[in-house]
């Protein structure tokens, strides 16, 4: 996933959600969001994530609009609360420091 400090929610594409076995429930309504590329529809899913052997549940926006790409964005909500994240541009590294007290 692309770490995006400007994105609140983590995001997965419609295809990735299907690959994970997600399906839209009959009575489930989609939400709308405005993005740089225009409007997209999405639904929320709770996803178990693991970073550096630390597992947690994070809310993820599962796109219902086919945007033609395989977007995978790691947003701030939950993830940035559990980790201090260090970007080392010169080394092309992202380092996650787990904060056990949170």
C-alpha positions as CSV (number, residue, x, y, z in Angstrom):
1,X,0.0,0.0,0.0
2,X,1.1,3.5,-0.7
3,X,1.5,5.4,2.6
4,X,-0.5,8.7,2.1
5,X,-0.3,11.1,5.0
6,X,-2.9,13.3,3.2
7,X,-5.5,10.5,3.2
8,X,-7.8,10.0,6.2
9,X,-9.1,6.5,5.4
10,X,-7.1,3.6,3.9
11,X,-8.5,2.7,0.5
12,X,-8.7,-0.5,-1.6
13,X,-9.9,-0.9,-5.2
14,X,-13.1,-2.7,-6.2
15,X,-11.0,-5.6,-7.6
16,X,-8.9,-6.0,-4.5
17,X,-12.1,-6.1,-2.3
18,X,-13.5,-8.8,-4.6
19,X,-10.2,-10.7,-4.3
20,X,-10.6,-10.5,-0.5
21,X,-14.1,-12.0,-0.8
22,X,-16.1,-8.8,-0.2
23,X,-19.6,-8.4,-1.6
24,X,-22.0,-5.6,-1.4
25,X,-25.0,-6.6,0.8
26,X,-28.5,-6.1,-0.8
27,X,-29.6,-3.4,1.6
28,X,-26.1,-1.7,1.8
29,X,-25.9,1.9,0.5
30,X,-22.7,3.3,-1.0
31,X,-21.2,6.6,0.2
32,X,-19.8,9.3,-2.1
33,X,-16.5,11.1,-2.0
34,X,-14.9,13.8,-4.1
35,X,-11.4,13.0,-5.3
36,X,-8.9,14.6,-7.6
37,X,-10.2,12.3,-10.3
38,X,-13.9,13.1,-9.6
39,X,-16.6,11.4,-7.6
40,X,-16.3,7.8,-6.4
41,X,-18.6,5.5,-4.6
42,X,-17.4,3.4,-1.7
43,X,-18.4,1.3,1.3
44,X,-16.6,0.9,4.6
45,X,-15.1,-2.4,5.7
46,X,-13.1,-3.3,8.8
47,X,-9.9,-5.0,7.7
48,X,-7.3,-6.8,9.8
49,X,-3.9,-5.3,8.9
50,X,-0.5,-6.4,10.0
51,X,2.6,-4.1,10.0
52,X,5.9,-5.4,11.4
53,X,4.1,-8.3,13.2
54,X,1.6,-6.0,14.9
55,X,-2.0,-6.7,13.9
56,X,-5.0,-4.4,14.3
57,X,-8.4,-3.6,12.7
58,X,-8.7,-0.6,10.5
59,X,-11.6,0.9,8.7
60,X,-11.0,0.8,4.9
61,X,-12.9,2.5,2.1
62,X,-13.6,-0.2,-0.5
63,X,-14.2,1.6,-3.9
64,X,-17.4,0.6,-5.8
65,X,-16.4,2.8,-8.7
66,X,-14.0,1.2,-11.2
67,X,-11.3,3.9,-11.6
68,X,-9.2,1.7,-13.9
69,X,-6.4,1.3,-11.4
70,X,-5.5,-0.8,-8.4
71,X,-5.4,1.9,-5.7
72,X,-4.1,0.8,-2.4
73,X,-3.7,3.7,0.0
74,X,-2.7,3.5,3.7
75,X,-4.4,6.4,5.4
76,X,-4.0,8.1,8.7
77,X,-7.0,6.8,10.6
78,X,-6.0,4.0,13.0
79,X,-2.6,3.4,11.4
80,X,-1.0,6.7,12.3
81,X,-2.4,6.4,15.8
82,X,-0.7,3.1,16.4
83,X,2.7,3.9,14.8
84,X,5.2,6.7,14.5
85,X,6.1,6.7,10.9
86,X,9.5,7.9,9.7
87,X,10.1,8.7,6.0
88,X,13.7,8.4,5.0
89,X,13.7,9.9,1.5
90,X,17.4,9.4,0.8
91,X,17.3,5.7,1.7
92,X,13.9,5.2,0.0
93,X,12.6,3.7,3.3
94,X,9.5,4.0,5.5
95,X,10.0,2.9,9.1
96,X,7.1,2.0,11.4
97,X,7.7,2.4,15.1
98,X,4.8,0.6,17.0
99,X,3.5,2.5,20.0
100,X,2.5,-0.2,22.4
101,X,0.7,2.2,24.8
102,X,-2.0,3.1,22.3
